[in-house]
Amino acid sequence: ISHFLHIDKQLLVAVYNGYSQHFIPIWNAQAITARYIKNHPYLFFLGNTDPKKNTARVLQAYGIYLKKSSQPLPLLIADLKEEIIDEYLNREGLQEIKKMLYHPGYIPNTELPAVYSGASVFIYTSLRESFGIPILEAMACGTPVITSTTSAMPEIAGPEGILVNPFEPEEIASALLHLEENAEFYQSQTAYGLERVRRFSWENTAREILNIYKEILA
């Protein structure tokens, strides 16, 4: 099978995933997000128990952010039960930040556009991802994204995306503070995200695949 290990790069074509078209800015988001968090705006982290989601370091970063921010925002954590969050907080010695955390558990996909839209920042600092569709979902809702320098995430976030080393909580916290303290940068990230997602759609994915089949059959 060794002859399969050497493939001409010219024969490789990248076909990207898309994102669902119901992810758009929701202007009355609070009507929905009030079910999950009382304070607005807020930071949003979509986590779970998979180690690659980097939950412990996100909580460490949030603890740093709370100490340095002049007007700290609460953190909404989706898809993690309270007892799991307590385990992380106890392990990391971060029990004091719990009063700033909201943890409603599972949030239906149909309500995620409002949750993204109501968030000031979406934190997606995974250790690795094969793609990273939530990056596109948040951008499509007009929410700046902080994501990682690893695996596929830089390619999806693009040249102006906010990229941090996911192993360094200080970097995550610094990115949060920069967005919070620099209104011009924040607005540029919102505009950049909305423009960036225009190149990703399931229609584009299907079109690229169809073009590849046409070339193969030609």
Secondary structure, DSSP 4 states (H G I P E B T S, - for coil): -GGGS---GGG---------TT----TTTHHHHTTT-SSSSEEEEE--S-GGG-HHHHHHHHHHHHHH-SSPPPEEEES--HHHHHHHHHHHT-GGGGGGEEEEE---GGGHHHHHHHEEEEEE--S--SS-HHHHHHHHTT--EEEESSTTHHHHH-TTSEEE-TT-HHHHHHHHHHHHH-HHHHHHHHHHHHHHGGG--HHHHHHHHHHHHHHHH-
